[in-house]
Amino acid sequence: MQKLAHSDLLTLEQYAKARNDFRARVMAHKKDRQVAVGPSATLYFEDRVTMQYQIQEMLRAERIFEEQGIQDELDVYNPMIPDGGNWKATFMIEIPEVEARRKALAQMKGIEQKVWVQVADFARVYAVADEDMERDNEEKTSSVHFLRFELGAPMTSAIKQGASIAMGIDHPAYRHQIDAVDDGVRNSLANDLGG
């Protein structure tokens, strides 16, 4: 999947005019790019559209219009766009109550290494987590992680031919799985893959 360039972005003025329509399209697009795994964890699969939206929103919020500032945002978010042989996702542990979240994150240390996807009967593919920076410490894990799932050519081919996709988390403090994502998610994720 092609990375974003400066020329793909709208100016602040253009974005102000297009924002409501663009946001509505992106929110509809995102519905087929999120998978809840159990009651408290969600994978938000990123792509070129979700990252363009994120960049446009950052430029708007920070009033960034200078070329270097725009390039800095591109440099931060472009690595989250899949490259045709993988999926990239923001993994969020979502527990609203502060004290319950604190306790859960302490018990879930290392959970980001236990998130997996499985294509049909192929072996599970565990996430490569937080390549940009460490997100946990001695006491707890973070509630947000960035994950990459590297798929081999046989898996990519199988997905393109309609193979099912399972997902799960295999951590002692949090074990949940989905035997098959729905067709909307499966088709959206298949579009991320080359070939």
N, C-alpha and C positions, 0 to 999 in steps of 0.2 A: 504494500500500500504506500503510495507516494506521500512523502513528508510535506508539511505545509511550508510555504514560502511567503515572504512579505507581500507578494502580488496576490496571494489568495485571501488576504485580509481586507476588510473594509476600513476606511478611515473612521475616526470617532464620529464625524458628522454623518457619514453614510450609515454607520451602525445604529446611530440614534434613530434614524428614519426606518430602518429595516428590522430593528430589534424585536418588536412584538411578533412579527410574522416568522422571523428566523427562530426565535425561542420556541414558538408553538411547534414548528417542524422538528426541532431538536428534541423536545419533550416527547413527541410521538415516536421519533426514532429510538429514543432511549428505552421505551417500554419493552422492546424486544432485545435489550442488551443488559438486562439485569436479572439475576437469579438469586433468590433467597435460599440459603442453605440452612435449614433449621430456623428457629425463632429469632435468632440474634445476629446472624451473619449474612451479608449480601455481597455478591460479586457484581460489580458494575463494569462491563466490558467496554473498553475504550476503542475508538477508531478515529478516523480523520474528521468526521463530523463532530463528535463529542469534544475533540481537542480544539477544533476551530472555535466552537462555542466557548470553551474554557478560556482560550486566549482572548477572544473578543471581549468577554466579560472582565477579564483582568485589565486589559487596556482601558476599558471604560471606567472601571472602578478606580484605577490608579491614574487616570488621565494621561496615559502614556501615548505620545505621538511622535517622539524622536526615534530615528532609525535604530540606534543602538538599543534603546529600551525595548522596541518591538522585537529586535533580534534576540535579546535576552529572554523574552517570553517564548519565542519559537524554540530556543535552545532548551528551555525547561520542559516544554510540553511535547515536542516532536518525538522524544524517546518513548512516549506512551502510545504511539501509533504502531499497530502491528506491521510486521515486515513481509507478510505473505506466508510465513511458515510457523507463525505463532499467534497466540492470543495474549492480549495484555489487559489487565483488569485492576481497578481500584477495589480493594477488599476492605469492607467496613464491618466492625463489630458494633452493633447498634443496640445499646441498653440505655434507655432514657434515664433511669434513676441513678444518681451520681454514686452513692455508696455501693449499690449492687454492681454498677459498672466497674468501680475500683476493685472490688473483690474478684469479679469475673476475670478482669484483665490480669490480675496476679496469678490466677489459676491457669490462664491460657497462654502463658509464656511459651513461645515457639510455635504457636498455632499457624503462623504464616507459612511455615515449612511443611505443614500437614494438609494443605488444601490441594485437591487433585481434580483432574478431569479424566474421563475415559471415553474413548471412541470405540463403539461396538465392543468386540471382544479383545481389543488390544490391551496391553498393560496400562495401568494408570500412569498418568504424567503428573508428577508433583511440581508445584510452583517453584520458580526461582524468585525469591522475594527481596524487595528493598535494595535494588542494585544502586540506587542513588545515595542512600544513607541508612544507617542503623535506626530502627524505630522502636527498639525495646531497650530496657535497662535491667539492672539486677532484680528489681522488684516486680516488673510487669511488662506486658507487651503493649503496643500502641493500639488504639482503636481503628487506625487506618494504615493499610499497607499497600504497596504497589507490587503486583505480581506479573510474571511472564510464564506462559505455558508453551514450551517448545514441542511442536508436533513434527513427527517424521513424515516423509513423503507418502508412505502407505496410509497413514492416518488421514492426511490431507485429502488424498484421493478418495478414501472411503467416505469422508464427510461430504465431499462434492457429489458422491453418488447416493447420498441420503442416509448414511449410517447414523445410528442414534448416538447421543452424547449424554453421558452421566457426569455428575459432579458431586463432590463431597468434601468433608473435613474429617480427618482421622486423628483427633487429638484426645488424650485421656479425659480432658475436661469438657470436650465438645465433639461429639460424634454424630454427624448427620449426613445424609446423602439423598440425592435425587436420582432415581433410576434412569430417567430420560427427560431432558428439557423439552419444553413444548416446541411445536414446529416453527413458530415465529422466532424464537430465540435461536433454534438450530439453523434456520435459514439465514438469519442475520450474521451469525458467527461464521457460517460457510462463506459468506461474501468477503470475509477478512482474509481468506486464504487464496494464494496464487494458484495458477494452473487451471 
